[in-house]
Amino acid sequence: MFWKKKKTFDVELDSRHDDNRAAYRIAPERSRPVIISIMGNAFHALNISGTGVAFRSHNFPVGTQTAATIRLPSEDFIFPVVLEVVAKQRDLCRCSFREIHEDAENLLHSYILGLQKRKIRQNGRH
């Protein structure tokens, strides 16, 4: 009998920065951005998860808590949140949700799951 030797792969995780999010994050599609509005200014989310969001701005130092609204393109739904800037790399603001309604959180998880499925299907075609 012939036995195939299992191949093993070493995988290293990128640890160049401390990112302690406990939830899966995903980058929104460029053609259908997630918009964060803070004090009348709009920002495109670079990535989003069920517990936080990242966007670019020089205006918010670490520790800043601010009211914001988030618009999800899949539902064209806008909901309020309170963000806290927990880390900053130049103009990249990594924020956690300090206040988010349960219904909005469920909608956000549904959006992320749907986007994951679309990206998996798209990658399968290539």
N, CA, C and O atoms as CSV, one atom per row, in Angstrom:
chain,resi,resn,atom,element,x,y,z
A,1,MET,N,N,0.831,-1.185,0.000
A,1,MET,CA,C,0.000,0.000,0.000
A,1,MET,C,C,0.876,1.250,0.000
A,1,MET,O,O,1.939,1.286,0.620
A,2,PHE,N,N,0.412,2.250,-0.697
A,2,PHE,CA,C,1.131,3.506,-0.731
A,2,PHE,C,C,0.416,4.509,0.166
A,2,PHE,O,O,-0.806,4.651,0.110
A,3,TRP,N,N,1.165,5.174,0.962
A,3,TRP,CA,C,0.631,6.206,1.856
A,3,TRP,C,C,1.176,7.546,1.435
A,3,TRP,O,O,2.372,7.706,1.189
A,4,LYS,N,N,0.293,8.490,1.357
A,4,LYS,CA,C,0.734,9.846,1.029
A,4,LYS,C,C,1.145,10.552,2.305
A,4,LYS,O,O,0.414,10.571,3.295
A,5,LYS,N,N,2.302,11.114,2.258
A,5,LYS,CA,C,2.758,11.882,3.410
A,5,LYS,C,C,2.050,13.232,3.401
A,5,LYS,O,O,2.037,13.936,2.391
A,6,LYS,N,N,1.472,13.573,4.524
A,6,LYS,CA,C,0.771,14.851,4.609
A,6,LYS,C,C,1.773,15.987,4.572
A,6,LYS,O,O,2.806,15.955,5.242
A,7,LYS,N,N,1.449,16.976,3.785
A,7,LYS,CA,C,2.293,18.168,3.736
A,7,LYS,C,C,1.889,19.093,4.857
A,7,LYS,O,O,0.706,19.257,5.152
A,8,THR,N,N,2.875,19.692,5.472
A,8,THR,CA,C,2.590,20.675,6.513
A,8,THR,C,C,3.097,22.025,6.051
A,8,THR,O,O,4.098,22.125,5.342
A,9,PHE,N,N,2.405,23.036,6.456
A,9,PHE,CA,C,2.760,24.395,6.087
A,9,PHE,C,C,2.891,25.219,7.349
A,9,PHE,O,O,2.044,25.162,8.241
A,10,ASP,N,N,3.960,25.981,7.409
A,10,ASP,CA,C,4.112,26.916,8.518
A,10,ASP,C,C,3.477,28.224,8.104
A,10,ASP,O,O,3.745,28.744,7.021
A,11,VAL,N,N,2.639,28.750,8.968
A,11,VAL,CA,C,1.962,30.004,8.694
A,11,VAL,C,C,2.352,30.996,9.773
A,11,VAL,O,O,2.226,30.725,10.967
A,12,GLU,N,N,2.827,32.152,9.330
A,12,GLU,CA,C,3.157,33.199,10.271
A,12,GLU,C,C,2.119,34.296,10.166
A,12,GLU,O,O,1.736,34.699,9.068
A,13,LEU,N,N,1.675,34.769,11.289
A,13,LEU,CA,C,0.725,35.867,11.308
A,13,LEU,C,C,1.478,37.179,11.371
A,13,LEU,O,O,2.478,37.299,12.080
A,14,ASP,N,N,1.005,38.143,10.642
A,14,ASP,CA,C,1.621,39.454,10.626
A,14,ASP,C,C,1.372,40.133,11.970
A,14,ASP,O,O,0.225,40.353,12.358
A,15,SER,N,N,2.435,40.459,12.667
A,15,SER,CA,C,2.275,41.084,13.987
A,15,SER,C,C,2.910,42.466,14.013
A,15,SER,O,O,3.426,42.897,15.044
A,16,ARG,N,N,2.873,43.158,12.889
A,16,ARG,CA,C,3.479,44.485,12.821
A,16,ARG,C,C,2.726,45.518,13.640
A,16,ARG,O,O,3.284,46.560,13.983
A,17,HIS,N,N,1.500,45.252,13.951
A,17,HIS,CA,C,0.734,46.205,14.751
A,17,HIS,C,C,-0.142,45.439,15.726
A,17,HIS,O,O,-0.464,44.267,15.530
A,18,ASP,N,N,-0.505,46.131,16.761
A,18,ASP,CA,C,-1.392,45.523,17.748
A,18,ASP,C,C,-2.823,45.809,17.343
A,18,ASP,O,O,-3.270,46.955,17.402
A,19,ASP,N,N,-3.530,44.803,16.942
A,19,ASP,CA,C,-4.933,44.934,16.565
A,19,ASP,C,C,-5.679,43.862,17.326
A,19,ASP,O,O,-5.613,42.682,16.979
A,20,ASN,N,N,-6.376,44.264,18.346
A,20,ASN,CA,C,-6.978,43.312,19.258
A,20,ASN,C,C,-8.462,43.107,19.022
A,20,ASN,O,O,-9.178,42.720,19.946
A,21,ARG,N,N,-8.947,43.355,17.804
A,21,ARG,CA,C,-10.357,43.135,17.552
A,21,ARG,C,C,-10.691,41.672,17.716
A,21,ARG,O,O,-9.948,40.794,17.279
A,22,ALA,N,N,-11.809,41.426,18.346
A,22,ALA,CA,C,-12.231,40.049,18.605
A,22,ALA,C,C,-13.170,39.535,17.520
A,22,ALA,O,O,-13.636,38.399,17.600
A,23,ALA,N,N,-13.453,40.346,16.515
A,23,ALA,CA,C,-14.410,39.958,15.482
A,23,ALA,C,C,-13.760,40.026,14.105
A,23,ALA,O,O,-12.816,40.786,13.887
A,24,TYR,N,N,-14.276,39.225,13.183
A,24,TYR,CA,C,-13.796,39.211,11.805
A,24,TYR,C,C,-14.061,40.561,11.156
A,24,TYR,O,O,-15.163,41.099,11.269
A,25,ARG,N,N,-13.075,41.104,10.488
A,25,ARG,CA,C,-13.273,42.381,9.794
A,25,ARG,C,C,-13.127,42.168,8.299
A,25,ARG,O,O,-12.427,41.262,7.847
A,26,ILE,N,N,-13.802,43.022,7.544
A,26,ILE,CA,C,-13.804,42.891,6.094
A,26,ILE,C,C,-13.784,44.277,5.462
A,26,ILE,O,O,-14.351,45.228,5.999
A,27,ALA,N,N,-13.126,44.373,4.323
A,27,ALA,CA,C,-13.085,45.628,3.581
A,27,ALA,C,C,-14.314,45.726,2.690
A,27,ALA,O,O,-14.580,44.816,1.905
A,28,PRO,N,N,-15.065,46.813,2.800
A,28,PRO,CA,C,-16.237,46.983,1.922
A,28,PRO,C,C,-15.808,47.097,0.461
A,28,PRO,O,O,-14.673,47.468,0.159
A,29,GLU,N,N,-16.727,46.775,-0.431
A,29,GLU,CA,C,-16.461,46.916,-1.859
A,29,GLU,C,C,-16.338,48.407,-2.189
A,29,GLU,O,O,-17.097,49.230,-1.678
A,30,ARG,N,N,-15.374,48.739,-3.049
A,30,ARG,CA,C,-15.158,50.153,-3.397
A,30,ARG,C,C,-16.371,50.770,-4.086
A,30,ARG,O,O,-16.666,51.953,-3.917
A,31,SER,N,N,-17.062,49.950,-4.858
A,31,SER,CA,C,-18.227,50.462,-5.583
A,31,SER,C,C,-19.444,50.640,-4.674
A,31,SER,O,O,-20.410,51.308,-5.043
A,32,ARG,N,N,-19.389,50.036,-3.476
A,32,ARG,CA,C,-20.499,50.135,-2.522
A,32,ARG,C,C,-19.918,50.382,-1.123
A,32,ARG,O,O,-19.931,49.486,-0.279
A,33,PRO,N,N,-19.412,51.592,-0.881
A,33,PRO,CA,C,-18.712,51.859,0.380
A,33,PRO,C,C,-19.633,51.939,1.597
A,33,PRO,O,O,-20.823,52.238,1.493
A,34,VAL,N,N,-19.039,51.661,2.742
A,34,VAL,CA,C,-19.682,51.917,4.032
A,34,VAL,C,C,-19.249,53.330,4.419
A,34,VAL,O,O,-18.057,53.632,4.475
A,35,ILE,N,N,-20.229,54.187,4.683
A,35,ILE,CA,C,-19.942,55.588,4.982
A,35,ILE,C,C,-20.136,55.860,6.477
A,35,ILE,O,O,-21.166,55.518,7.059
A,36,ILE,N,N,-19.122,56.482,7.079
A,36,ILE,CA,C,-19.184,56.891,8.482
A,36,ILE,C,C,-19.310,58.410,8.488
A,36,ILE,O,O,-18.480,59.104,7.899
A,37,SER,N,N,-20.326,58.922,9.138
A,37,SER,CA,C,-20.516,60.375,9.236
A,37,SER,C,C,-20.270,60.811,10.669
A,37,SER,O,O,-20.872,60.297,11.612
A,38,ILE,N,N,-19.360,61.785,10.806
A,38,ILE,CA,C,-19.017,62.318,12.124
A,38,ILE,C,C,-19.013,63.840,12.022
A,38,ILE,O,O,-18.260,64.408,11.231
A,39,MET,N,N,-19.829,64.482,12.797
A,39,MET,CA,C,-19.899,65.946,12.837
A,39,MET,C,C,-19.975,66.566,11.441
A,39,MET,O,O,-19.284,67.541,11.147
A,40,GLY,N,N,-20.824,65.987,10.583
A,40,GLY,CA,C,-21.028,66.531,9.245
A,40,GLY,C,C,-19.974,66.135,8.226
A,40,GLY,O,O,-20.070,66.538,7.067
A,41,ASN,N,N,-18.974,65.361,8.618
A,41,ASN,CA,C,-17.934,64.902,7.695
A,41,ASN,C,C,-18.140,63.425,7.390
A,41,ASN,O,O,-18.476,62.640,8.277
A,42,ALA,N,N,-17.936,63.053,6.125
A,42,ALA,CA,C,-18.129,61.661,5.698
A,42,ALA,C,C,-16.775,61.001,5.462
A,42,ALA,O,O,-15.871,61.602,4.882
A,43,PHE,N,N,-16.648,59.762,5.918
A,43,PHE,CA,C,-15.432,58.969,5.760
A,43,PHE,C,C,-15.822,57.600,5.213
A,43,PHE,O,O,-16.880,57.069,5.550
A,44,HIS,N,N,-14.963,57.029,4.366
A,44,HIS,CA,C,-15.187,55.677,3.861
A,44,HIS,C,C,-14.514,54.702,4.815
A,44,HIS,O,O,-13.354,54.886,5.182
A,45,ALA,N,N,-15.238,53.668,5.216
A,45,ALA,CA,C,-14.661,52.634,6.073
A,45,ALA,C,C,-13.648,51.837,5.265
A,45,ALA,O,O,-13.939,51.401,4.151
A,46,LEU,N,N,-12.463,51.648,5.825
A,46,LEU,CA,C,-11.449,50.802,5.186
A,46,LEU,C,C,-11.724,49.343,5.488
A,46,LEU,O,O,-11.534,48.470,4.641
A,47,ASN,N,N,-12.177,49.087,6.719
A,47,ASN,CA,C,-12.652,47.763,7.097
A,47,ASN,C,C,-13.638,47.932,8.233
A,47,ASN,O,O,-13.660,48.953,8.920
A,48,ILE,N,N,-14.452,46.906,8.413
A,48,ILE,CA,C,-15.498,46.981,9.429
A,48,ILE,C,C,-15.721,45.588,10.000
A,48,ILE,O,O,-15.558,44.583,9.308
A,49,SER,N,N,-16.094,45.548,11.267
A,49,SER,CA,C,-16.420,44.280,11.918
A,49,SER,C,C,-17.634,44.522,12.804
A,49,SER,O,O,-18.180,45.625,12.842
A,50,GLY,N,N,-18.039,43.501,13.500
A,50,GLY,CA,C,-19.155,43.651,14.421
A,50,GLY,C,C,-18.804,44.456,15.659
A,50,GLY,O,O,-19.689,44.850,16.419
A,51,THR,N,N,-17.516,44.702,15.865
A,51,THR,CA,C,-17.093,45.428,17.068
A,51,THR,C,C,-16.393,46.747,16.782
A,51,THR,O,O,-16.088,47.493,17.712
A,52,GLY,N,N,-16.128,47.052,15.506
A,52,GLY,CA,C,-15.429,48.302,15.226
A,52,GLY,C,C,-15.258,48.574,13.753
A,52,GLY,O,O,-15.714,47.817,12.896
A,53,VAL,N,N,-14.576,49.697,13.479
A,53,VAL,CA,C,-14.403,50.169,12.117
A,53,VAL,C,C,-13.079,50.936,12.039
A,53,VAL,O,O,-12.613,51.491,13.034
A,54,ALA,N,N,-12.487,50.958,10.851
A,54,ALA,CA,C,-11.277,51.743,10.616
A,54,ALA,C,C,-11.515,52.683,9.443
A,54,ALA,O,O,-12.149,52.312,8.455
A,55,PHE,N,N,-11.001,53.899,9.560
A,55,PHE,CA,C,-11.101,54.885,8.495
A,55,PHE,C,C,-9.917,55.836,8.608
A,55,PHE,O,O,-9.187,55.806,9.598
A,56,ARG,N,N,-9.725,56.679,7.599
A,56,ARG,CA,C,-8.599,57.613,7.600
A,56,ARG,C,C,-9.051,59.023,7.965
A,56,ARG,O,O,-9.981,59.573,7.374
A,57,SER,N,N,-8.362,59.596,8.963
A,57,SER,CA,C,-8.590,60.982,9.370
A,57,SER,C,C,-7.504,61.398,10.349
A,57,SER,O,O,-7.078,60.611,11.195
A,58,HIS,N,N,-7.066,62.635,10.226
A,58,HIS,CA,C,-6.090,63.180,11.176
A,58,HIS,C,C,-6.777,63.835,12.369
A,58,HIS,O,O,-6.103,64.242,13.315
A,59,ASN,N,N,-8.092,63.945,12.345
A,59,ASN,CA,C,-8.821,64.767,13.306
A,59,ASN,C,C,-9.148,64.110,14.641
A,59,ASN,O,O,-9.678,64.781,15.526
A,60,PHE,N,N,-8.857,62.842,14.818
A,60,PHE,CA,C,-9.307,62.149,16.019
A,60,PHE,C,C,-8.151,61.446,16.717
A,60,PHE,O,O,-7.687,60.410,16.240
A,61,PRO,N,N,-7.675,61.986,17.837
A,61,PRO,CA,C,-6.595,61.317,18.575
A,61,PRO,C,C,-7.117,60.089,19.333
A,61,PRO,O,O,-8.320,59.946,19.552
A,62,VAL,N,N,-6.196,59.212,19.725
A,62,VAL,CA,C,-6.546,58.025,20.506
A,62,VAL,C,C,-7.282,58.459,21.772
A,62,VAL,O,O,-6.891,59.418,22.437
A,63,GLY,N,N,-8.344,57.743,22.088
A,63,GLY,CA,C,-9.149,58.045,23.268
A,63,GLY,C,C,-10.378,58.874,22.969
A,63,GLY,O,O,-11.269,58.985,23.811
A,64,THR,N,N,-10.442,59.462,21.778
A,64,THR,CA,C,-11.604,60.258,21.389
A,64,THR,C,C,-12.841,59.373,21.322
A,64,THR,O,O,-12.821,58.309,20.704
A,65,GLN,N,N,-13.918,59.821,21.961
A,65,GLN,CA,C,-15.222,59.178,21.803
A,65,GLN,C,C,-16.135,60.175,21.111
A,65,GLN,O,O,-16.200,61.343,21.494
A,66,THR,N,N,-16.835,59.707,20.097
A,66,THR,CA,C,-17.684,60.607,19.330
A,66,THR,C,C,-18.906,59.886,18.789
A,66,THR,O,O,-18.864,58.691,18.494
A,67,ALA,N,N,-19.985,60.627,18.666
A,67,ALA,CA,C,-21.201,60.095,18.042
A,67,ALA,C,C,-20.989,60.073,16.534
A,67,ALA,O,O,-20.363,60.970,15.970
A,68,ALA,N,N,-21.514,59.040,15.891
A,68,ALA,CA,C,-21.382,58.895,14.444
A,68,ALA,C,C,-22.598,58.159,13.910
A,68,ALA,O,O,-23.384,57.590,14.668
A,69,THR,N,N,-22.737,58.180,12.596
A,69,THR,CA,C,-23.724,57.329,11.943
A,69,THR,C,C,-22.979,56.491,10.914
A,69,THR,O,O,-21.969,56.919,10.354
A,70,ILE,N,N,-23.489,55.302,10.678
A,70,ILE,CA,C,-22.904,54.403,9.695
A,70,ILE,C,C,-23.984,54.026,8.698
A,70,ILE,O,O,-25.103,53.675,9.071
A,71,ARG,N,N,-23.623,54.106,7.407
A,71,ARG,CA,C,-24.554,53.708,6.344
A,71,ARG,C,C,-24.004,52.466,5.655
A,71,ARG,O,O,-22.903,52.471,5.103
A,72,LEU,N,N,-24.793,51.413,5.703
A,72,LEU,CA,C,-24.443,50.159,5.030
A,72,LEU,C,C,-25.077,50.146,3.653
A,72,LEU,O,O,-26.282,50.374,3.540
A,73,PRO,N,N,-24.310,49.888,2.598
A,73,PRO,CA,C,-24.867,49.925,1.247
A,73,PRO,C,C,-25.819,48.777,0.947
A,73,PRO,O,O,-26.754,48.937,0.161
A,74,SER,N,N,-25.593,47.621,1.562
A,74,SER,CA,C,-26.422,46.464,1.233
A,74,SER,C,C,-27.874,46.665,1.647
A,74,SER,O,O,-28.786,46.124,1.023
A,75,GLU,N,N,-28.074,47.425,2.674
A,75,GLU,CA,C,-29.427,47.664,3.173
A,75,GLU,C,C,-29.849,49.112,2.980
A,75,GLU,O,O,-31.003,49.474,3.208
A,76,ASP,N,N,-28.887,49.941,2.552
A,76,ASP,CA,C,-29.096,51.376,2.483
A,76,ASP,C,C,-29.717,51.845,3.800
A,76,ASP,O,O,-30.688,52.602,3.815
A,77,PHE,N,N,-29.140,51.383,4.886
A,77,PHE,CA,C,-29.652,51.632,6.219
A,77,PHE,C,C,-28.636,52.441,6.996
A,77,PHE,O,O,-27.441,52.149,6.956
A,78,ILE,N,N,-29.106,53.456,7.704
A,78,ILE,CA,C,-28.241,54.322,8.505
A,78,ILE,C,C,-28.575,54.111,9.968
A,78,ILE,O,O,-29.746,54.110,10.350
A,79,PHE,N,N,-27.537,53.929,10.797
A,79,PHE,CA,C,-27.769,53.763,12.228
A,79,PHE,C,C,-26.713,54.522,13.038
A,79,PHE,O,O,-25.580,54.690,12.587
A,80,PRO,N,N,-27.095,54.978,14.233
A,80,PRO,CA,C,-26.153,55.720,15.074
A,80,PRO,C,C,-25.281,54.781,15.904
A,80,PRO,O,O,-25.705,53.690,16.286
A,81,VAL,N,N,-24.056,55.226,16.174
A,81,VAL,CA,C,-23.125,54.519,17.048
A,81,VAL,C,C,-22.326,55.555,17.821
A,81,VAL,O,O,-22.315,56.735,17.470
A,82,VAL,N,N,-21.665,55.108,18.869
A,82,VAL,CA,C,-20.638,55.915,19.522
A,82,VAL,C,C,-19.332,55.177,19.286
A,82,VAL,O,O,-19.195,54.002,19.627
A,83,LEU,N,N,-18.355,55.896,18.685
A,83,LEU,CA,C,-17.056,55.325,18.376
A,83,LEU,C,C,-16.014,55.790,19.381
A,83,LEU,O,O,-16.088,56.905,19.898
A,84,GLU,N,N,-15.043,54.928,19.651
A,84,GLU,CA,C,-13.872,55.333,20.419
A,84,GLU,C,C,-12.635,54.964,19.601
A,84,GLU,O,O,-12.486,53.821,19.170
A,85,VAL,N,N,-11.753,55.937,19.391
A,85,VAL,CA,C,-10.503,55.684,18.683
A,85,VAL,C,C,-9.582,54.948,19.653
A,85,VAL,O,O,-9.150,55.510,20.659
A,86,VAL,N,N,-9.288,53.686,19.340
A,86,VAL,CA,C,-8.480,52.863,20.239
A,86,VAL,C,C,-7.038,52.740,19.778
A,86,VAL,O,O,-6.168,52.383,20.572
A,87,ALA,N,N,-6.763,53.030,18.505
A,87,ALA,CA,C,-5.400,52.990,17.989
A,87,ALA,C,C,-5.301,53.917,16.791
A,87,ALA,O,O,-6.281,54.152,16.083
A,88,LYS,N,N,-4.109,54.436,16.577
A,88,LYS,CA,C,-3.896,55.366,15.469
A,88,LYS,C,C,-2.540,55.072,14.852
A,88,LYS,O,O,-1.541,54.942,15.559
A,89,GLN,N,N,-2.510,54.968,13.532
A,89,GLN,CA,C,-1.271,54.837,12.778
A,89,GLN,C,C,-1.301,55.913,11.709
A,89,GLN,O,O,-2.035,55.791,10.728
A,90,ARG,N,N,-0.522,56.954,11.884
A,90,ARG,CA,C,-0.578,58.151,11.041
A,90,ARG,C,C,-2.008,58.654,10.979
A,90,ARG,O,O,-2.510,59.191,11.967
A,91,ASP,N,N,-2.688,58.493,9.828
A,91,ASP,CA,C,-4.072,58.974,9.728
A,91,ASP,C,C,-5.095,57.845,9.808
A,91,ASP,O,O,-6.288,58.079,9.615
A,92,LEU,N,N,-4.644,56.630,10.090
A,92,LEU,CA,C,-5.556,55.490,10.196
A,92,LEU,C,C,-6.129,55.416,11.607
A,92,LEU,O,O,-5.399,55.196,12.574
A,93,CYS,N,N,-7.427,55.600,11.714
A,93,CYS,CA,C,-8.122,55.527,13.003
A,93,CYS,C,C,-8.780,54.162,13.137
A,93,CYS,O,O,-9.636,53.796,12.331
A,94,ARG,N,N,-8.385,53.425,14.139
A,94,ARG,CA,C,-9.022,52.138,14.447
A,94,ARG,C,C,-9.953,52.396,15.616
A,94,ARG,O,O,-9.524,52.795,16.698
A,95,CYS,N,N,-11.230,52.162,15.381
A,95,CYS,CA,C,-12.248,52.512,16.371
A,95,CYS,C,C,-13.028,51.289,16.820
A,95,CYS,O,O,-13.207,50.333,16.066
A,96,SER,N,N,-13.484,51.337,18.046
A,96,SER,CA,C,-14.400,50.301,18.528
A,96,SER,C,C,-15.758,50.955,18.760
A,96,SER,O,O,-15.855,52.151,19.035
A,97,PHE,N,N,-16.795,50.143,18.641
A,97,PHE,CA,C,-18.138,50.633,18.912
A,97,PHE,C,C,-18.339,50.623,20.422
A,97,PHE,O,O,-18.227,49.573,21.055
A,98,ARG,N,N,-18.629,51.763,20.994
A,98,ARG,CA,C,-18.917,51.851,22.422
A,98,ARG,C,C,-20.415,51.762,22.682
A,98,ARG,O,O,-20.849,51.276,23.727
A,99,GLU,N,N,-21.193,52.235,21.725
A,99,GLU,CA,C,-22.652,52.128,21.817
A,99,GLU,C,C,-23.174,51.796,20.426
A,99,GLU,O,O,-22.885,52.489,19.451
A,100,ILE,N,N,-23.949,50.720,20.359
A,100,ILE,CA,C,-24.588,50.328,19.112
A,100,ILE,C,C,-25.852,49.557,19.477
A,100,ILE,O,O,-25.820,48.669,20.329
A,101,HIS,N,N,-26.948,49.895,18.839
A,101,HIS,CA,C,-28.220,49.232,19.116
A,101,HIS,C,C,-28.152,47.779,18.653
A,101,HIS,O,O,-27.496,47.476,17.656
A,102,GLU,N,N,-28.814,46.897,19.356
A,102,GLU,CA,C,-28.802,45.469,19.043
A,102,GLU,C,C,-29.283,45.197,17.616
A,102,GLU,O,O,-28.709,44.354,16.926
A,103,ASP,N,N,-30.322,45.892,17.168
A,103,ASP,CA,C,-30.819,45.707,15.796
A,103,ASP,C,C,-29.765,46.129,14.767
A,103,ASP,O,O,-29.589,45.470,13.743
A,104,ALA,N,N,-29.069,47.233,15.052
A,104,ALA,CA,C,-28.014,47.695,14.151
A,104,ALA,C,C,-26.854,46.706,14.129
A,104,ALA,O,O,-26.271,46.453,13.075
A,105,GLU,N,N,-26.525,46.157,15.273
A,105,GLU,CA,C,-25.453,45.165,15.357
A,105,GLU,C,C,-25.807,43.915,14.541
A,105,GLU,O,O,-24.953,43.367,13.846
A,106,ASN,N,N,-27.051,43.470,14.625
A,106,ASN,CA,C,-27.506,42.321,13.843
A,106,ASN,C,C,-27.441,42.612,12.344
A,106,ASN,O,O,-27.029,41.759,11.558
A,107,LEU,N,N,-27.846,43.809,11.956
A,107,LEU,CA,C,-27.784,44.212,10.557
A,107,LEU,C,C,-26.335,44.261,10.082
A,107,LEU,O,O,-26.034,43.855,8.959
A,108,LEU,N,N,-25.452,44.749,10.919
A,108,LEU,CA,C,-24.031,44.811,10.591
A,108,LEU,C,C,-23.449,43.415,10.391
A,108,LEU,O,O,-22.714,43.180,9.432
A,109,HIS,N,N,-23.773,42.493,11.288
A,109,HIS,CA,C,-23.300,41.112,11.133
A,109,HIS,C,C,-23.844,40.488,9.846
A,109,HIS,O,O,-23.127,39.762,9.157
A,110,SER,N,N,-25.090,40.764,9.528
A,110,SER,CA,C,-25.691,40.246,8.302
A,110,SER,C,C,-24.981,40.813,7.067
A,110,SER,O,O,-24.723,40.087,6.107
A,111,TYR,N,N,-24.669,42.110,7.097
A,111,TYR,CA,C,-23.939,42.752,5.994
A,111,TYR,C,C,-22.567,42.093,5.811
A,111,TYR,O,O,-22.179,41.768,4.689
A,112,ILE,N,N,-21.838,41.898,6.906
A,112,ILE,CA,C,-20.497,41.311,6.844
A,112,ILE,C,C,-20.556,39.892,6.288
A,112,ILE,O,O,-19.742,39.526,5.440
A,113,LEU,N,N,-21.502,39.099,6.751
A,113,LEU,CA,C,-21.650,37.727,6.255
A,113,LEU,C,C,-21.985,37.716,4.760
A,113,LEU,O,O,-21.419,36.926,4.004
A,114,GLY,N,N,-22.891,38.577,4.340
A,114,GLY,CA,C,-23.245,38.661,2.920
A,114,GLY,C,C,-22.059,39.076,2.064
A,114,GLY,O,O,-21.866,38.541,0.972
A,115,LEU,N,N,-21.271,40.017,2.542
A,115,LEU,CA,C,-20.096,40.475,1.809
A,115,LEU,C,C,-19.047,39.367,1.732
A,115,LEU,O,O,-18.416,39.182,0.692
A,116,GLN,N,N,-18.860,38.635,2.825
A,116,GLN,CA,C,-17.946,37.490,2.818
A,116,GLN,C,C,-18.352,36.486,1.743
A,116,GLN,O,O,-17.512,36.011,0.978
A,117,LYS,N,N,-19.632,36.169,1.689
A,117,LYS,CA,C,-20.137,35.197,0.705
A,117,LYS,C,C,-19.892,35.683,-0.717
A,117,LYS,O,O,-19.471,34.903,-1.572
A,118,ARG,N,N,-20.153,36.980,-0.985
A,118,ARG,CA,C,-19.927,37.532,-2.322
A,118,ARG,C,C,-18.452,37.443,-2.704
A,118,ARG,O,O,-18.122,37.082,-3.833
A,119,LYS,N,N,-17.569,37.772,-1.767
A,119,LYS,CA,C,-16.130,37.734,-2.062
A,119,LYS,C,C,-15.657,36.305,-2.298
A,119,LYS,O,O,-14.805,36.080,-3.157
A,120,ILE,N,N,-16.183,35.345,-1.565
A,120,ILE,CA,C,-15.824,33.946,-1.766
A,120,ILE,C,C,-16.264,33.496,-3.155
A,120,ILE,O,O,-15.503,32.840,-3.866
A,121,ARG,N,N,-17.496,33.849,-3.546
A,121,ARG,CA,C,-17.996,33.485,-4.874
A,121,ARG,C,C,-17.134,34.124,-5.975
A,121,ARG,O,O,-16.810,33.473,-6.969
A,122,GLN,N,N,-16.767,35.394,-5.793
A,122,GLN,CA,C,-15.946,36.087,-6.789
A,122,GLN,C,C,-14.563,35.456,-6.904
A,122,GLN,O,O,-14.043,35.305,-8.009
A,123,ASN,N,N,-13.966,35.089,-5.781
A,123,ASN,CA,C,-12.637,34.474,-5.804
A,123,ASN,C,C,-12.681,33.078,-6.414
A,123,ASN,O,O,-11.691,32.616,-6.982
A,124,GLY,N,N,-13.815,32.412,-6.300
A,124,GLY,CA,C,-13.967,31.088,-6.880
A,124,GLY,C,C,-14.032,31.114,-8.392
A,124,GLY,O,O,-13.757,30.104,-9.040
A,125,ARG,N,N,-14.388,32.244,-8.961
A,125,ARG,CA,C,-14.507,32.373,-10.422
A,125,ARG,C,C,-13.161,32.579,-11.101
A,125,ARG,O,O,-13.028,32.355,-12.304
A,126,HIS,N,N,-12.165,33.006,-10.332
A,126,HIS,CA,C,-10.857,33.320,-10.937
A,126,HIS,C,C,-9.990,32.121,-11.033
A,126,HIS,O,O,-8.861,32.212,-11.517
